[in-house]
Amino acid sequence: MAELKELEDQQSSKYLLQKDVLKYKDRLVITKTSSLIPAILETYHNSVVGGHSGFLRTYKRVSNDLYCEGMEADIKKHCEERLICQRNKSLALSPAGLLVPLEIPQAIWSDTSMDFVEGLPKASGFEVILVVVDRLSKYGHFLPLKHPFTAKLVAELFVKEVVRLHGFPLSIVSNRDKNFMSHFWRELFRLSGTKLNKSTAYHPQSDGQTEVVNRGVETYLRCFCSERPKEWVKWLAWIEYWYNTTFQRAIGMSPFQVVYGRKPPALLSYDSIQSKNSTVEEMLRDRDEILSALRDHLRLAQEQMKIMLTLSLRKKRNEKLSPKLFGPYKILEKVGSVAYKLQLPNTTAIHPVFHVSQLKKLVGPHENLQPTIQYINEKFEWKSVPEDVLEYRQNKTKQWEVLIKWEGLPQLEATWESYEEMQRLYPAFHLEDKIIPILRAGLALAEYASSVLPATKLYHLGISRDEETLQPTVYLNKLPENFPDGCRIFVVDPMLATGGTIVAALDLLKERGIGNKQIKVISAVAAPPALQKLSEKFPGLHIYTGIIDPTVNEKGFIIPGLGDAGDRSFGT
């Protein structure tokens, strides 16, 4: 009995009640039936800090801060059933060959490995990540690079972001990239006393540590950036924080703890502290908004297949950050011994029978199957339909290109396409802009607009204004009865004063079924009365003006204005 009593006292001593908060070994205690458990799992696994890690890493992160009886099973189930993880993560297969490990380093940041993550979509000019990892502590730095980069540029970045913090390493393990094999790179590190070790040709496992980190970085980006692949560079700081504060099986703790001698800061705060500094409070609130916004990932994951390769395999856009798998889809029947027939959407143009090696069993109940993959044709190429022309430009060879918004895809996925190629592939899609100058002053601007757009057609409008009543009168109307669906219309009037003339012109377009968002009004000078009238009567209208003058006088002229626009344009 005495021994049982002693054991009970030892067990109870591990619990501590502080300010009505129960803790177990300095960890907050959560009951098994707590309604907070789903939110905790979402935060520790699905957030930018959790990084959609596997079971062990998520368990270590949760158990650092919280204690709940039987939480291992809950965490394992949560990690296995996340649909976004099942789609995006690679399968670990056992490779052939015997393992010959590299020599274990003797000090932190004395021996490093480095590699590039290539094939990323361009984000703020960056397309590559330089991954540098300390072989002992596993601490890593992820540095963005722009193409084309040279050995000199990589060396400067390495010195600035790695050597500045940790000094020159004694050795660097890398692959046989041309930058790492260059004379400049080898001479720089020879003079600094650093030994360069290259991986065996066609055997990336020699640099296996960095290859594994690369895979983790790519998985993180795939989970968080599939719907916004061109913004991956904004997540790089979060990736580095996630990686360095995540439990690593090889070292039995996180790289952060190895380097700094303490555990990473807790993800959750148990005490509510109000800051006296509004800027600090706002910054923390923004951080919490970022974390809570990521709870929508399960809903967004159902739409990711629409944007995973953007538009076509012909250009292979965003392939690096695309999900690994489609689905989930129901199995209809087994075909032979190694193939299965799937229930694909009716709009799918690919064969529904797949080899078992191409399939992965779905874990967890997911009733909402992925609705469609209608962007795939019978050749496994991605297809889409142009919806709108956002912009024009001339490339370096003076060939016209158009910025196309594609149907079903967000505007941030718009792409630059060849004007001639779009005309050939989509003859029914109207790339020709319609320019409507209001005579006579509008002719000068219309002439310039025609020179900077690849294909235009002019329709003239003559509208005069009564000098006493300021009411407009249409004396010339060359508008067609019907305009092509979706075409862009530029209405050109240099002076927007009271707004009477421009409103009369837009009313004529509205009678012909033209929507406000199709119209773009171009002017040199505008006044508040005209702008207010346009915003009230034509919501969604695009107005471009060089300057806004303060007011108009009793005669309806802009003050200070530029005088008569027609006289100025034609020298009369």
N, C-alpha and C positions, 0 to 999 in steps of 0.2 A: 504493500500500500504506500509506503514511504517513497518507493521508487516511482510509482505511478503519479504520486503527488508532485514529486520533483520534475517529472517529465511534463506534467500539465503546466506547472509554473514556468518551465522553460519555453513551452509553446506559447503561453499567454503573454510572455514578456516580449514576444516579437510583435505584438499588436500595441498600438499606442493611440490614445484619443487626444487630439489636439484641436481646441476650438471647435468642438462638435464634429470634427473630421476624423474618421478612423483610418489609421495607416498601418501597414504591415511591412516591416523592415524599411521604413521611410518611404513606402510607396502607397499611394492612395488606394483604398479598398473599394472595389465596385462589386455589388452583389450580382449573383448569377442571373437574377430576374430584372436587373436594371434596364430601364428604357434607354439609357445612354449608350449601351453596348453597340448598337448599329452605327450611331454617330461616331463613336470612338474608332471603330474599325474603318469607317469611311475616311476619317482624318489621318489615321496612322498608316493606311495602305494606299488610299486613292489620291491623297494630296500631293502637292509639289515636293513636300519633304519626305513623304512615304515612298513616292516614286514607283508605285505598283510593284514593290519588291516581292520576292517569294516568301514562303511561310517562315523560314528561319529568321530572315532579316526583319520581317515585320514583327515576329514574336519578340525578338530581342529589343526592338525599339519600344514596343508596348510595355514589356515587362520592366524596362528601366524606370517607368513612371507609375505604372498601375499594377494592381494585383486583383485577380478575379479567379475564383476556383473553377478549374476546367477550361480556362481561357485558351489553352493550346488547341483544343478541338474546334472552338469557335473561330479562331484565327485561321487555322488550316482550311476549314470549310469556306470561309470568306475569300481567302486567296485563290482557292481552286475554282470557285464559282464565278469569279469576276469575268464577264464576257469580254471586256476590253483586253484583259490579260490573255485569255484563250485565243483571241484573234491575233494578237501582236507579238507574243513571245515565241522564241525559237525553241525547238526540242533539242535536248542535249543527248547526242549519240556517242557511243564509245568508239574512238578511232583505233585503227590498227597500228601496231608498232610499239616498241618498248620506250618507256619514259626515262630520259636522262636529265635530271634536274640541273638547273644552274646552281652555282655556288651561292650559299646563303650569305647576304651582306653582313658586315660587322657593325655598321652604324647607320643611323637614319640619314637619308638623302646622300649617302655615299655612292650608291649604285641605283641607277634609274633605268626605266624602259620608256620608249616613246614610239608613237605611230600616228597615222593620220586617219580620221574618219572622212571619207570622200563621198561624193555623189549626193550631197545635200542640196536642196533647192536654194537659190540665191536669196539671202535675207540681209538687207542693208549692205549689200555688196559682198557678204561673207558666204563661202560655199564649203569650207573645210574646217574641221576641228583638229588641232594638234593636241594629242593626249600624252601627258607626261606623268608617270607613276613612279613613286619611290618603291623599290623592290622589297624593302624591309618593312616599312610601316604601312605600305599600300596607299599612302596618301597621294592624291592626284590633283593635277591642274588641267583644265580644259580650255584651250585658247583658240579663238576664232581666227581664221586666215582667209585672205582673198586670193582668187586666181587671177593671173598666174603668180605663184610665189617661187622664190629662189632660195638656195641654200643660205645666202647672206641674210635674207629677210627672216627665215626660220631661226637662224642663229641669233639675230638681234632680238627676236621675240623671246627666245629661250633665256637669253641673258637678262632681259628686262623683267620677265615674270617668274623665272625659276632661280637663276643664279643670284638675282637680287635678294631673294628670300632665304635661299638654302646654300649658296656657294656652288662652286664647280664640283660635280660628282667625280668619283674615281673611275666610274665606267658607265657607259650607256649601251643598252641593248636596243636595237632597232632592226627593222626589216631592210631590204636592199633597195629602198626607194632612191631614185637618182639624186635627190637632195642630200641624203645621208651618205651617198657614195662620192659626192663631189670633192674636188681638191680643197676648196675653201673650207668646207665643213671639217674634213679630216685634219687640215693644218691648224685650224682654230683650236680644236680640242687636243691636238698633239702638244701645242705650246702651253696649254693650260694643265697638262698632265692627266688628261682624261683618256681612258682606253675605250675604243669603240668596238663593240661586239655586234656583228651582223648575223641575222638569222639565216639558216640554211635555205638555199633556193627552193621554192615551191613547198616549203615546210614552215608555215607561219607559227606552228606550235612552239618554235624556238623562242619566239617573242609572245608566248602564250598569255602571260599576265596582261599585257596591253590589249591583246586581242579580246580577252574576256571583258576587260573594262570597256572596250569599244562596243561590244555587244550590249553591255548594260546601258551605255549612253544612247545607243540607237533605240533600244527598247523604251527607255524613258521618253525620248523625243517622239517615238511612234505613239505612245500612250497619250501624251499631252498635246502634240502638235499636228495630229492627223487632219484635224479640221482647220488648222491655221498653219500649214507647213512653212509659209514664208516668214514666220515670226519665231523660228526656232532659236535664233541668236539671243532673244530676250530671256529664254529659259536657261541659258548656259550657267549663270550664277547659281540658280536653284539646283541644277544638275550636280555641280561641284559640291554644293552643301549637302545634298542628299547622299552622294556617294561617300563623302568623307565622314559623315555621321552615321553611316549604316554599318551594322555588324558584318564583319568579314570572317568567314569560317576559318581561313588559313591562319589568322592571327588571334582568333578568339575574342575579338573586340572590334571597335570601330577605329579607322585610321586617326580620327580626331583624338581619341583617347590615348593612342600610342604617342602622338606628337606632343600633345599638350598635358598629358598626365591626369586628365579628368574627363568625366563623361560629357557628352554634348549637352547643351542646354535643353531642358525639358520642353517638349512640344506644347504641353498644356500648362497653364498657370492655375494653381488651386485657389489663390487669393485674388480678389478683385481690387485692383489698385487704380485709382483715378489720377491721371497726370495733371499737373498744374500747367503744363506747356501744351497749348492747343495743337502745335505742329507735331509734337511727339504723339499726341493722342490720335491725330488724323492719320499719321503714318502707320500706327499700330492697327487702326481701324481698316485702313487700306489692305494691310497684310491679311487681316481676318476675312475681308471680302474676297481676296484672291483664293484663300483656302476654301471658303464656302461655295464660291462659284464653281469649283471643280466637282461638286457633288452632282452636277448635271451631266457627268461623263456617260453614264449609262444611257441616258436619252440621246445624247449626241452620237454615241457609238453606233446607233441604228442608222444614222445618216452618213457615217464616215465613208462607206463604200462609194458614195457618189463623188467624193473628192479625193479618194485615196491615190489615184494616179493622175489626178486632174482630168485630163480630157482624152488622151490617146497614147497608146504604146508606141506610136510612130515617133514621138519625141521623148517618151519615157520620163515624164515629169514627176518629181517627188517620189520616185521609186524607193529611195532609201528610207523614207519615213512612212511608207505605206503599210497597212496591216498585213500580216503574214497570211491570214486565212479569210475566206468569205464565210458568211453564214450567221447563225446556224440554219440548217435545212433538214427536213425530215427524210429518213431513209424509207423508200417505197418497197424495194426488194433487193435481194442479193442476186447478182448476175455472175454465174460461174463461181469459182472458188476464191477469187481475189478482187472482185469488183462489186460496186453497189450503185443502184439507181437512186438519185435524189429527187425530191420534189422541189423543183426550181420554179420561180415565177413564170407566168405565161409569156412575159415579154422577153425572156432570156433566149438568146439565139445560139446557145452552145449545147453540146450533147450532155444529157443528164447523167451518164454513166461514168464513174470515176474509179481508178485503181485505189486499193485500200491504203497505199502509201501516201496518197494525197488527202486523206481524211483524218480527222482528229475527233475523238469522242467529246461531246459537249458535257460539261460538268455543271450540275445545278439546274434548277427549274427556270427556263427562259421561254415564256410563252410567246413573246413577240418576236417572230422570226424576221430576219432582215427582209424588208418588203420588196426590193427590186435590185436587179443588176442589169437594167435595160441598156446600159452604156457599153455592153460587150457585144460584138458582132460574132459571126460564125468563125472568123479568123482569130478570135481572142484579142481583138483590138478594141480599144475604148473609143466610143463614139458619142457625140453630143451635137446639139443644134445651136447655131448662133442666135442670140436673143437681141443683142443691142450692140451698137458701135459707140464706144466711150471716147475714143481719141484717135487721131491720125499722127503719123510721123514719117520722116524719110530716114532710112538707114544710111550707113556709111557709103553705100554704093548708089545712093540717091533713089533707091527703090521705095515705093510707098508701102507702109505697114499700117494695119488697123488694130486697135485694142478691142478685142471681142469679149463681151460678157456672154457666157454660155448658159443655156437654159438649164435650170435645176442646180446651178452652182452659184455660190456667193460672189459678189463683185471682186473680192480680193483674189479670186482665182481667175480673173480675166487674163487673157494672154495676147501677146503681139503676134499677128499672123500676116502673111504676105497678102497684099491687096489683090494681086492677080490670082493667087491661089484660092482666095475666098470667092472671087467671082466665078472661077472655074468649078469649084466644089459645090457652091450654093448659089446657083443662078437666080433662084427665086428670092434670095435675101438681098434687100435693097441697100447697097453701099453708097448710092448716090445721094448727096445732101441737097436739100432744096433751100435756095436763098431767096428771100423776099425783101428787096429794098423798097423803102417808102420814098417815092420820088419827091424832090429830085436829089436831096441831100444824101439819101441812102446809097446812091449809085457809087460814090467814091469808096465807101466801106465794102460794098458788095464786090467791087473789082478786086480789092485786096483779098477778101475771103476766098474768091475763086482761085487766086494764085497759090494759096497755102493748103487747099484741099484737093485730093486727087480727082474727084468727080463731083461736079455740081451742075445744077440746072436753075436758071433764074426765072422767077415769076414776079412781074412788076405790079406794084400797087401805087396809085396816085391818090393822095388824101390831102385836101386843103383845110385850113382852119379859118373860120369867120373871125375877123379882128375884133369885133364887138362882143359877140356871144361866146367866142372861143370854142364853138361847137364844130366837130369835124364833118367833112363832106367827102364821100368817095367819088372821084371823077374818073378813075381808071382801075379796072379790076381784071387782071390776067391770070387769076388763080384757076386751076383745074377744078372740076366738080368733085373729083376724088383723088386722094393722095395714097401712095402705097402704104400698106400696113407697116408700122414700126419705123418709118423713115424719120430722119432728123430734119427739123425745119429751123433755119436761122432767119429771124426777122430783124432787119437792119434799119435803125433810125438813130442818127447821130445825137439828137437832142430829145430827152424825155423831160418835158416841163410839167404841164398839168396832167399829162397822161391821156388826154382825150384821143389823140391820133393813134397811139399805139393800142389803146383799148379797142378802137374801131377795127384795126387790122386783125387783132386776135379774135374778135367776135366773128369775123369772116372765116377764120380757120376753124373755130369751134363749130360753126354751122356745117363744116365739111367733115366733122367727126374726129378732129385732131385733138389729142389729149394734151393737157398742160405740160406734162413731163417731156413730151416730144419737142417742145418749142424752146428755143434759146434766143433771147432778145439781146442784141448787141448795140451798145451806144457809146458815145464818147463822153458825154456829160449828162448827168441825171439830177433831178431835184426831188426832195421828199414827197411832194404831192403826187407825182407820178408813181413813185415806188410804193407808196401806201395804197394807191388805187389798184395797182397791179397785184400786190400781195393779197388784198382782200377779195378781188374778183377771180384771180387765177392762182389758187394755192398749188404749190409744187412747180411753179414756173421758174426757169433758170434765167437770171438777168446778169449780164456782164457789162460793166461800165468803167470808163477810165477814171472818173472822179465824180463825187457827189457835191454839188454846190448847195449853199444854205437854203435858198428860197426862190420864188418867182415873184415878179412885180404884177401890178394890176392889169397889164397887157398880156400876161401869160408868158413873159420871157424870163429865162433863167438869170439869176443874179448871183455872181458877176457874169457867168456864162462866157461864150466865145463869139457872140454876135450871130449873124445868120449863117448856118452851116452850109447852105447851098452856095451862097456868095463866096464863102471862104474856099470851098472845094473847087469851084469853077472860075474863080477870079472875076466875078461880076459885081 
